[in-house]
């Protein structure tokens, strides 16, 4: 049987087209792989530069998803969250020498950087986190901040302007933002404040951190600092009485206060005298925060009981 010439031609044509398609797909995959690889290479190089910059300023920081949040002072206010409304002052600048201030809403900073003040609002910036258009790195950084906080947020270019030139900002520039949060409100904060306002807090004092405490036993003896190691007992409970965590099973073991995760426990022990005890109502910023855990809902106050047996001698 003779081969069908038309069929052969069609097969050859299809093979040629499929080869072109495969080549094109392969080229695009290679192109995007190279592009992603370049962005990753730039990111790791920039992260090294960011950490060197932070180290050079002797700053303490936390990092999440490649965003650095500088902890200049300890704050106990509510942590910002998606859907929250905030007002803040800011100054944006590059960290590579020479440092270039490219944006700010602070008049003195704008004049010092010789920015055009006629085209920018020199008032606190209002944003609803998650709805207002912000650089991705800035938005992620704000989610690490607390109300009334002044801080610096730093991030690599893949969370900023990437390979684009934006005014004086060169491609692949790591960015920093000095931020001062001057107003914060959100549904989680409002709901928790309503819970706290409904509680009977007679006999409790409010600490500057925001927790409420009542001294149940006061010996008048020494109190520890957050850098001390102590012996004592603690129990953290929901307002309905369910135990969340406790050290009663191993209360003979020393506790380094600086190692405790809950700020309410650290502060509570420093308000207690040796041999004394304390009852605390702790708002969520001093407990399980905006995320909560398996037992505690987000933005939920908890009850804390601490008893200080002794302070360990160094």
Residue frames relative to the residue before (quaternion, step in Angstrom):
aa qw qx qy qz dx dy dz
X 1.0000 0.0000 0.0000 0.0000 0.00 0.00 0.00
X 0.3952 -0.7216 0.5204 0.2288 3.58 -0.88 0.99
X 0.4977 -0.6507 0.4748 0.3216 3.55 -0.99 0.73
X 0.4692 -0.6502 0.5221 0.2907 3.53 -1.16 0.70
X 0.3708 -0.7720 0.4747 0.2029 3.57 -0.40 1.27
X 0.6327 0.5310 -0.3390 0.4504 3.59 1.02 -0.75
X 0.6394 0.5300 -0.3178 0.4575 3.52 1.07 -0.84
X 0.6446 0.5194 -0.3154 0.4639 3.56 1.00 -0.82
X 0.6476 0.5195 -0.3185 0.4575 3.55 0.99 -0.88
X 0.6616 0.5062 -0.3092 0.4588 3.56 0.96 -0.90
X 0.6392 0.5294 -0.3206 0.4565 3.56 1.02 -0.83
X 0.6560 0.5064 -0.3041 0.4698 3.53 1.00 -0.89
X 0.6513 0.5189 -0.3144 0.4557 3.54 1.00 -0.86
X 0.6584 0.5062 -0.3077 0.4644 3.58 0.99 -0.89
X 0.6342 0.5310 -0.3262 0.4577 3.53 1.03 -0.84
X 0.6465 0.5218 -0.3122 0.4608 3.55 1.02 -0.87
X 0.6665 0.4946 -0.2976 0.4717 3.58 0.99 -0.90
X 0.6512 0.5122 -0.3196 0.4599 3.57 0.97 -0.86
X 0.6283 0.5358 -0.3303 0.4573 3.56 1.06 -0.77
X 0.6520 0.5063 -0.3107 0.4711 3.56 1.01 -0.84
X 0.6492 0.5189 -0.3189 0.4556 3.54 1.01 -0.88
X 0.6528 0.5121 -0.3083 0.4654 3.55 0.97 -0.93
X 0.6408 0.5242 -0.3203 0.4605 3.58 1.01 -0.83
X 0.6630 0.5118 -0.3068 0.4521 3.55 0.97 -0.92
X 0.6549 0.4988 -0.3130 0.4737 3.57 0.94 -0.91
X 0.6521 0.5188 -0.3104 0.4574 3.55 0.97 -0.88
X 0.6484 0.5192 -0.3140 0.4598 3.57 1.00 -0.82
X 0.6635 0.5020 -0.3054 0.4632 3.56 0.96 -0.90
X 0.6428 0.5119 -0.3261 0.4673 3.57 0.98 -0.83
X 0.6467 0.5105 -0.3116 0.4734 3.57 1.02 -0.83
X 0.6454 0.5323 -0.3179 0.4460 3.56 0.99 -0.90
X 0.7087 0.4478 -0.2717 0.4727 3.57 0.84 -0.98
X 0.6068 0.5415 -0.3556 0.4605 3.58 1.09 -0.65
X 0.6501 0.4994 -0.3120 0.4802 3.57 1.00 -0.83
X 0.6488 0.5237 -0.3188 0.4507 3.55 0.98 -0.90
X 0.6689 0.4841 -0.2954 0.4806 3.58 0.95 -0.92
X 0.6374 0.5311 -0.3291 0.4509 3.55 1.02 -0.82
X 0.6353 0.5227 -0.3254 0.4662 3.58 0.99 -0.82
X 0.6617 0.5034 -0.3068 0.4633 3.59 0.94 -0.91
X 0.6497 0.5090 -0.3182 0.4664 3.59 1.01 -0.81
X 0.6404 0.5248 -0.3212 0.4597 3.58 0.97 -0.88
X 0.6533 0.5097 -0.3049 0.4695 3.54 0.96 -0.90
X 0.6454 0.5444 -0.3235 0.4270 3.55 0.95 -0.92
X 0.6937 0.4749 -0.2951 0.4541 3.59 0.80 -0.95
X 0.6271 0.5230 -0.3316 0.4724 3.57 1.07 -0.70
X 0.6794 0.4912 -0.2851 0.4646 3.57 0.97 -0.89
X 0.6083 0.5486 -0.3530 0.4521 3.60 1.03 -0.72
X 0.6272 0.5261 -0.3270 0.4721 3.56 1.03 -0.79
X 0.6624 0.5000 -0.2986 0.4713 3.58 0.99 -0.84
X 0.6299 0.5337 -0.3304 0.4574 3.58 1.02 -0.81
X 0.6842 0.4829 -0.2905 0.4628 3.58 0.89 -0.93
X 0.6201 0.5223 -0.3386 0.4775 3.58 1.10 -0.64
X 0.6370 0.5267 -0.3177 0.4647 3.57 1.03 -0.83
X 0.6577 0.4993 -0.3017 0.4765 3.59 0.96 -0.89
X 0.6528 0.5192 -0.3075 0.4580 3.57 0.94 -0.91
X 0.6489 0.5349 -0.3083 0.4447 3.58 1.03 -0.83
X 0.7090 0.4137 -0.2477 0.5147 3.56 1.21 -0.52
X 0.3861 -0.7463 0.4561 0.2932 3.59 1.35 0.03
X 0.3284 0.7558 -0.4975 0.2709 3.57 0.98 0.86
X 0.3295 -0.6737 0.6177 0.2366 3.54 -1.27 0.53
X 0.0020 0.8319 -0.5525 0.0520 3.58 -0.88 0.85
X 0.2119 -0.6896 0.6597 0.2108 3.47 -1.45 0.11
X 0.1626 -0.7924 0.5822 0.0823 3.58 -1.13 0.58
X 0.0709 0.7733 -0.6263 0.0690 3.54 -1.05 0.86
X 0.8460 -0.0116 -0.0342 0.5320 3.56 -0.84 1.04
X 0.6880 -0.5173 0.2558 0.4401 3.57 0.99 0.99
X 0.5830 0.5297 -0.3900 0.4770 3.60 1.23 0.36
X 0.2355 -0.7904 0.5584 0.0891 3.57 -0.82 1.08
X 0.1154 -0.7789 0.6161 0.0185 3.52 -0.89 1.07
X 0.2559 -0.7980 0.5317 0.1225 3.55 -0.44 1.23
X 0.2331 -0.7767 0.5757 0.1045 3.55 -0.79 1.09
X 0.1043 -0.8293 0.5486 0.0215 3.57 -0.04 1.30
X 0.7688 0.0097 0.0034 0.6394 3.58 1.12 -0.72
X 0.5079 -0.6371 0.4787 0.3269 3.57 -1.19 0.51
X 0.0717 -0.7939 0.6038 0.0075 3.55 -0.85 1.05
X 0.2394 -0.7882 0.5553 0.1139 3.55 -1.06 0.79
X 0.4460 0.7160 -0.4456 0.2997 3.59 1.24 0.09
X 0.7104 -0.4407 0.3331 0.4362 3.53 -1.34 0.07
X 0.4061 -0.6864 0.5480 0.2522 3.54 -1.02 0.84
X 0.5090 -0.6672 0.4509 0.3041 3.57 -0.94 0.89
X 0.0872 -0.8053 0.5864 0.0064 3.55 -1.11 0.71
X 0.6608 -0.4741 0.3876 0.4340 3.55 -1.28 0.24
X 0.7771 0.3094 -0.2577 0.4836 3.56 -0.96 0.92
X 0.5546 0.6058 -0.3932 0.4133 3.58 1.27 -0.19
X 0.3277 -0.7138 0.5851 0.2019 3.54 -1.19 0.65
X 0.0067 0.8086 -0.5868 0.0420 3.57 -0.84 0.98
X 0.1791 -0.7024 0.6696 0.1619 3.50 -1.41 0.34
X 0.1207 0.8199 -0.5524 0.0900 3.59 -0.83 0.86
X 0.3819 -0.6489 0.6074 0.2534 3.48 -1.37 0.52
X 0.0056 0.8200 -0.5722 0.0132 3.59 -1.06 0.62
X 0.0704 -0.7371 0.6665 0.0866 3.49 -1.38 0.35
X 0.1462 -0.8032 0.5749 0.0541 3.57 -0.68 1.11
X 0.1140 0.8042 -0.5735 0.1065 3.58 -0.87 0.92
X 0.4925 -0.6142 0.5218 0.3285 3.53 -1.30 0.35
X 0.3688 -0.7468 0.5077 0.2204 3.59 -1.13 0.52
X 0.5582 0.5822 -0.4034 0.4323 3.58 1.24 -0.14
X 0.4691 -0.6878 0.4781 0.2797 3.56 -0.88 0.93
X 0.5347 -0.2564 -0.8016 0.0761 1.55 -1.75 1.80
X 0.5042 -0.6565 0.4732 0.3014 3.55 -0.97 0.90
X 0.1201 -0.7987 0.5892 0.0229 3.55 -0.90 1.02
X 0.2581 -0.7293 0.6149 0.1529 3.56 -0.80 1.06
X 0.1118 -0.8435 0.5247 0.0272 3.58 -0.51 1.18
X 0.8094 0.0233 -0.0190 0.5864 3.60 1.20 -0.31
X 0.1704 0.7615 -0.6158 0.1092 3.57 -1.14 0.67
X 0.2690 -0.7327 0.5907 0.2048 3.55 -1.26 0.37
X 0.5223 0.5967 -0.4140 0.4469 3.56 1.30 0.40
X 0.4707 -0.7320 0.4106 0.2722 3.58 -0.47 1.20
X 0.6786 0.4927 -0.3073 0.4498 3.60 0.79 -0.96
X 0.6569 0.5006 -0.3087 0.4717 3.59 1.01 -0.80
X 0.6380 0.5271 -0.3235 0.4588 3.58 1.03 -0.78
X 0.6640 0.4924 -0.3025 0.4744 3.58 0.97 -0.86
X 0.6520 0.5206 -0.3165 0.4513 3.58 0.97 -0.85
X 0.7170 0.4194 -0.2417 0.5017 3.59 1.10 -0.74
X 0.3965 -0.7444 0.4445 0.3018 3.58 1.36 0.01
X 0.3030 0.7353 -0.5336 0.2877 3.54 0.97 0.96
X 0.5484 -0.6152 0.4567 0.3351 3.56 -1.16 0.59
X 0.2376 -0.8131 0.5185 0.1161 3.58 -0.31 1.25
X 0.5819 0.6054 -0.3764 0.3914 3.60 1.21 -0.28
X 0.7381 0.4058 -0.2243 0.4901 3.60 1.18 -0.43
X 0.7152 0.4002 -0.2620 0.5097 3.59 1.20 0.17
X 0.4665 -0.6580 0.5176 0.2856 3.53 -1.19 0.63
X 0.1805 -0.7933 0.5767 0.0745 3.55 -0.68 1.10
X 0.4818 0.6078 -0.4504 0.4422 3.51 0.86 1.12
X 0.6615 -0.4825 0.3594 0.4478 3.61 -1.18 0.33
X 0.4044 -0.7189 0.5190 0.2243 3.56 -0.95 0.93
X 0.2197 -0.7744 0.5827 0.1118 3.57 -0.83 1.02
X 0.0718 0.8006 -0.5893 0.0807 3.55 -0.86 0.97
X 0.2180 -0.6905 0.6656 0.1808 3.51 -1.30 0.53
X 0.3849 -0.7634 0.4622 0.2356 3.56 -0.35 1.24
X 0.7725 0.2879 -0.2558 0.5050 3.53 -0.80 1.09
X 0.7368 0.3466 -0.2159 0.5389 3.58 1.25 -0.34
X 0.6780 0.4447 -0.2847 0.5114 3.58 0.99 -0.79
X 0.4636 -0.6888 0.4865 0.2719 3.57 -0.93 0.92
X 0.1076 0.7758 -0.6072 0.1336 3.56 -0.64 1.22
X 0.6036 -0.4964 0.4488 0.4334 3.56 -1.23 0.30
X 0.5805 -0.6277 0.3883 0.3439 3.57 -0.93 0.91
X 0.6624 0.5135 -0.3115 0.4478 3.58 0.95 -0.82
X 0.6437 0.5118 -0.3169 0.4725 3.57 1.04 -0.77
X 0.6487 0.5139 -0.3214 0.4602 3.58 0.93 -0.85
X 0.6608 0.4950 -0.3035 0.4756 3.59 0.90 -0.90
X 0.6573 0.5191 -0.3078 0.4514 3.56 1.01 -0.78
X 0.6325 0.5341 -0.3328 0.4516 3.57 0.99 -0.79
X 0.6330 0.5423 -0.3313 0.4421 3.59 1.09 -0.66
X 0.6461 0.4814 -0.3192 0.4988 3.59 1.29 -0.18
X 0.6120 0.5818 -0.3330 0.4196 3.58 1.28 -0.29
X 0.3115 -0.7206 0.5886 0.1930 3.52 -1.37 0.29
X 0.6517 -0.5087 0.3842 0.4111 3.55 -1.23 0.42
X 0.8314 0.1949 -0.1874 0.4855 3.56 -1.17 0.76
X 0.4993 0.6762 -0.4122 0.3514 3.58 1.22 0.31
X 0.1695 -0.7202 0.6597 0.1318 3.53 -1.23 0.65
X 0.1488 0.8131 -0.5344 0.1762 3.57 -0.56 1.12
X 0.3414 -0.6915 0.5824 0.2572 3.54 -1.38 -0.08
X 0.1570 -0.7691 0.6170 0.0561 3.55 -0.96 0.98
X 0.0333 -0.8053 0.5916 -0.0211 3.59 -0.81 1.01
X 0.0903 0.8012 -0.5857 0.0831 3.58 -1.03 0.74
X 0.5435 -0.6309 0.4462 0.3279 3.60 -1.17 0.56
X 0.7163 -0.5111 0.2899 0.3764 3.54 -1.29 0.40
X 0.5802 0.5848 -0.3980 0.4036 3.62 1.10 -0.46
X 0.6977 0.3816 -0.2595 0.5479 3.59 1.30 -0.25
X 0.6649 0.4569 -0.2920 0.5137 3.55 1.34 0.20
X 0.8194 -0.2200 0.1834 0.4965 3.55 -0.67 -1.13
X 0.3750 -0.7599 0.4572 0.2699 3.59 1.36 0.12
X 0.8033 -0.2680 0.2010 0.4925 3.61 -0.83 -0.99
X 0.4855 0.6715 -0.4269 0.3622 3.58 1.25 0.34
X 0.3603 -0.6747 0.5960 0.2444 3.52 -1.27 0.53
X 0.0130 -0.7974 0.6022 -0.0362 3.56 -0.69 1.11
X 0.7978 -0.1681 0.0731 0.5744 3.56 -0.13 1.30
X 0.8213 -0.1793 0.1434 0.5222 3.60 -0.73 -1.03
X 0.5516 0.6148 -0.3958 0.4013 3.60 1.28 -0.09
X 0.3146 -0.7645 0.5387 0.1624 3.57 -0.65 1.14
X 0.6424 -0.5111 0.3884 0.4186 3.60 -1.21 0.37
X 0.8360 0.1687 -0.1615 0.4965 3.55 -1.21 0.68
X 0.3745 0.7243 -0.4925 0.3042 3.58 0.92 0.93
X 0.3618 -0.6775 0.5969 0.2320 3.54 -0.95 0.92
X 0.2031 -0.8048 0.5521 0.0792 3.55 -1.03 0.80
X 0.1436 -0.7517 0.6360 0.0991 3.53 -1.30 0.48
X 0.0937 -0.7709 0.6276 0.0549 3.54 -1.14 0.69
X 0.2299 -0.7063 0.6528 0.1488 3.53 -0.90 1.00
X 0.0349 -0.8263 0.5592 -0.0584 3.56 -0.65 1.15
X 0.0482 -0.7610 0.6456 0.0426 3.55 -1.10 0.77
X 0.2446 -0.7756 0.5700 0.1173 3.57 -0.53 1.23
X 0.0827 -0.8372 0.5400 0.0238 3.60 -0.51 1.11
X 0.7799 0.0965 -0.0933 0.6114 3.60 1.27 -0.14
X 0.0742 0.7878 -0.6079 0.0663 3.53 -1.05 0.80
X 0.1804 0.7502 -0.6277 0.1035 3.54 -1.04 0.81
X 0.1052 0.7899 -0.5968 0.0941 3.54 -1.16 0.62
X 0.6916 -0.5091 0.3162 0.4031 3.58 -1.21 0.41
X 0.6411 0.5340 -0.3342 0.4383 3.60 0.98 -0.77
X 0.6591 0.5047 -0.2952 0.4730 3.54 0.95 -0.93
X 0.6606 0.5117 -0.3127 0.4516 3.61 0.87 -0.92
X 0.6630 0.5100 -0.3129 0.4499 3.60 0.89 -0.91
X 0.6797 0.4824 -0.3045 0.4611 3.59 0.92 -0.85
X 0.6268 0.5303 -0.3440 0.4556 3.58 0.97 -0.75
X 0.6230 0.5292 -0.3369 0.4673 3.59 1.08 -0.67
X 0.6266 0.5265 -0.3324 0.4686 3.60 1.05 -0.76
X 0.6783 0.4954 -0.2909 0.4581 3.57 0.86 -0.99
X 0.6596 0.5176 -0.3094 0.4487 3.58 0.95 -0.83
X 0.6625 0.5071 -0.3057 0.4588 3.59 1.19 -0.48
X 0.5805 0.6050 -0.3680 0.4020 3.61 1.27 -0.23
X 0.4280 -0.6465 0.5593 0.2932 3.55 -1.25 0.47
X 0.0051 -0.8318 0.5526 -0.0528 3.57 -0.27 1.27
X 0.2309 0.7764 -0.5453 0.2158 3.58 1.09 0.64
X 0.7893 0.2819 -0.2276 0.4957 3.56 -0.86 0.95
X 0.6247 0.5216 -0.3410 0.4705 3.58 1.29 -0.15
X 0.2531 -0.7144 0.6286 0.1741 3.52 -1.25 0.59
X 0.3432 -0.7215 0.5524 0.2375 3.57 -1.16 0.51
X 0.3389 -0.7365 0.5591 0.1732 3.53 -0.83 1.08
X 0.6434 -0.5403 0.3759 0.3909 3.60 -1.20 0.47
X 0.6107 0.5584 -0.3439 0.4437 3.60 1.19 -0.45
X 0.5931 -0.5742 0.3648 0.4307 3.57 1.22 -0.46
X 0.5929 0.5694 -0.3881 0.4167 3.62 1.17 -0.26
X 0.3440 -0.7032 0.5864 0.2083 3.54 -1.29 0.50
X 0.0095 0.8273 -0.5603 0.0402 3.59 -0.78 0.95
X 0.1281 -0.7627 0.6313 0.0585 3.51 -1.26 0.64
X 0.3255 -0.7467 0.5499 0.1846 3.57 -0.72 1.09
X 0.1829 -0.8037 0.5600 0.0835 3.56 -0.62 1.15
X 0.7744 0.0430 -0.0508 0.6291 3.58 1.23 -0.52
X 0.0140 -0.8011 0.5975 -0.0331 3.57 -0.73 1.08
X 0.1857 -0.8193 0.5362 0.0817 3.57 -0.50 1.20
X 0.4230 -0.7134 0.4578 0.3202 3.56 1.24 -0.35
X 0.5207 0.6352 -0.4152 0.3912 3.58 1.27 0.21
X 0.7918 -0.3525 0.2212 0.4470 3.57 -1.30 -0.23
X 0.2240 -0.7322 0.6240 0.1555 3.54 -1.30 0.51
X 0.4433 -0.7062 0.4789 0.2746 3.63 -1.02 0.70
X 0.3785 -0.6449 0.5922 0.3002 3.53 -1.38 0.05
X 0.6640 -0.5119 0.3605 0.4088 3.57 -1.27 0.23
X 0.6451 0.5115 -0.3260 0.4647 3.61 1.23 -0.21
X 0.5681 0.6186 -0.3725 0.3947 3.59 1.29 -0.12
X 0.3197 -0.6690 0.6262 0.2410 3.48 -1.44 0.25
X 0.0817 -0.8294 0.5524 -0.0160 3.56 -0.77 1.04
X 0.3035 -0.6597 0.6330 0.2682 3.49 -1.44 0.02
X 0.3253 0.7464 -0.5287 0.2400 3.54 -0.83 0.93
X 0.4110 -0.6880 0.5402 0.2567 3.53 -1.34 -0.10
X 0.0219 0.7842 -0.6201 -0.0084 3.52 -1.19 0.55
X 0.0423 -0.7578 0.6502 0.0345 3.48 -1.31 0.50
X 0.1474 -0.7656 0.6229 0.0646 3.55 -0.96 0.95
X 0.0106 -0.8223 0.5663 -0.0557 3.57 -0.70 1.12
X 0.5243 -0.5583 0.5184 0.3803 3.52 -1.31 0.30
X 0.6481 -0.5201 0.3746 0.4112 3.57 -1.22 0.30
X 0.6616 0.4815 -0.3058 0.4867 3.59 1.25 -0.36
X 0.6433 -0.5918 0.2989 0.3829 3.59 1.29 0.15
X 0.4916 0.6470 -0.4467 0.3745 3.62 1.21 0.13
X 0.4051 -0.7204 0.5096 0.2391 3.59 -0.79 1.02
X 0.2485 -0.7690 0.5774 0.1162 3.54 -0.86 1.04
X 0.7614 -0.1797 0.1233 0.6106 3.55 0.97 -0.89
X 0.0170 0.7877 -0.6121 0.0671 3.52 -1.19 0.70
X 0.2782 -0.7496 0.5714 0.1850 3.56 -1.22 0.47
X 0.2915 0.8042 -0.4838 0.1848 3.58 1.25 0.26
X 0.6456 0.5405 -0.3248 0.4308 3.60 1.06 -0.69
X 0.7943 0.1513 -0.0847 0.5822 3.60 1.16 -0.48
X 0.1561 0.8444 -0.4962 0.1282 3.55 1.00 0.88
X 0.5885 0.5741 -0.3783 0.4254 3.61 1.25 -0.13
X 0.5804 0.5741 -0.3749 0.4394 3.58 1.29 -0.07
X 0.5212 -0.6524 0.4429 0.3265 3.63 -1.00 0.77
X 0.2358 -0.7554 0.5975 0.1292 3.55 -1.21 0.61
X 0.2260 -0.7303 0.6286 0.1429 3.57 -0.72 1.04
X 0.3989 -0.7626 0.4487 0.2409 3.58 -0.33 1.21
X 0.6334 0.5503 -0.3356 0.4281 3.59 1.03 -0.72
X 0.6638 0.5165 -0.3034 0.4478 3.60 1.20 -0.44
X 0.5307 0.6392 -0.4108 0.3755 3.60 1.23 -0.22
X 0.4396 -0.7147 0.4827 0.2509 3.57 -0.92 0.91
X 0.7150 0.4439 -0.2601 0.4733 3.58 0.94 -0.86
X 0.4219 -0.7066 0.5129 0.2443 3.54 -0.73 1.09
X 0.5926 0.5864 -0.3678 0.4119 3.60 1.07 -0.66
X 0.6555 0.4976 -0.3132 0.4740 3.60 1.04 -0.72
X 0.6348 0.5294 -0.3319 0.4545 3.58 0.94 -0.87
X 0.7035 0.4570 -0.2626 0.4768 3.55 0.80 -1.05
X 0.6377 0.5632 -0.3277 0.4108 3.56 0.94 -0.89
X 0.6795 0.4749 -0.3003 0.4718 3.58 0.89 -0.88
X 0.6639 0.5008 -0.3221 0.4524 3.62 1.03 -0.67
X 0.6578 0.4726 -0.3106 0.4975 3.59 1.27 -0.19
X 0.6393 0.5377 -0.3004 0.4605 3.57 1.34 -0.11
X 0.3559 -0.7192 0.5525 0.2256 3.58 -1.01 0.77
X 0.6411 -0.5244 0.3928 0.3997 3.56 -1.21 0.51
X 0.7907 0.2069 -0.1987 0.5409 3.55 -0.67 1.15
X 0.6281 0.5552 -0.3203 0.4412 3.57 1.31 -0.08
X 0.2329 -0.7628 0.5865 0.1411 3.55 -1.33 0.09
X 0.1802 -0.7897 0.5862 0.0199 3.52 -1.25 0.61
X 0.1721 -0.7368 0.6398 0.1345 3.56 -1.21 0.62
X 0.1023 -0.8179 0.5661 -0.0120 3.56 -0.90 0.99
X 0.1407 -0.6888 0.6959 0.1465 3.51 -1.30 0.58
X 0.0919 -0.8349 0.5427 -0.0065 3.57 -0.44 1.24
X 0.3747 -0.7016 0.5577 0.2375 3.61 -0.74 1.00
X 0.6992 -0.5263 0.2979 0.3814 3.57 -1.16 0.57
X 0.6086 0.5505 -0.4002 0.4080 3.70 0.92 -0.54
X 0.7124 0.3966 -0.2447 0.5247 3.59 1.22 -0.43
X 0.7059 0.4035 -0.2444 0.5283 3.56 1.32 0.05
X 0.8410 -0.1930 0.1507 0.4824 3.60 -0.51 -1.15
X 0.5052 -0.7566 0.3499 0.2234 3.52 1.28 0.52
X 0.7801 -0.3574 0.2759 0.4332 3.48 -1.34 -0.48
X 0.6847 0.4723 -0.2873 0.4750 3.59 1.26 -0.17
X 0.2814 -0.7726 0.5239 0.2223 3.60 1.10 -0.58
X 0.2949 -0.7226 0.5686 0.2600 3.56 -1.19 -0.57
X 0.7917 -0.3200 0.2051 0.4783 3.61 -1.22 -0.31
X 0.7396 0.3905 -0.2168 0.5035 3.58 1.15 -0.57
X 0.7763 0.3231 -0.1397 0.5230 3.55 0.99 -0.91
X 0.4134 -0.6973 0.5304 0.2480 3.56 -0.92 0.92
X 0.6169 -0.5170 0.4209 0.4183 3.60 -1.19 0.37
X 0.8389 0.1560 -0.1310 0.5047 3.58 -1.19 0.64
X 0.4913 0.6437 -0.4386 0.3898 3.56 0.86 1.00
X 0.3704 -0.7212 0.5339 0.2399 3.62 -0.76 0.97
X 0.1810 -0.7747 0.5978 0.0991 3.56 -1.23 0.53
X 0.4210 -0.6632 0.5525 0.2787 3.53 -1.34 0.28
X 0.0823 -0.7927 0.6039 0.0120 3.58 -0.96 0.91
X 0.0846 -0.7702 0.6308 0.0419 3.56 -1.00 0.88
X 0.0056 -0.8029 0.5958 -0.0189 3.59 -0.78 1.00
X 0.0686 -0.7591 0.6465 0.0332 3.53 -1.19 0.70
X 0.2082 -0.7984 0.5593 0.0802 3.56 -0.65 1.15
X 0.2337 -0.7920 0.5504 0.1235 3.57 -0.56 1.16
X 0.7733 -0.2206 0.1836 0.5653 3.57 0.80 -1.03
X 0.4002 -0.6626 0.5742 0.2667 3.52 -1.36 0.28
X 0.4095 -0.7279 0.4964 0.2369 3.55 -0.75 1.05
X 0.4070 -0.6966 0.5368 0.2468 3.54 -0.98 0.89
X 0.4115 -0.7161 0.5082 0.2441 3.58 -0.91 0.92
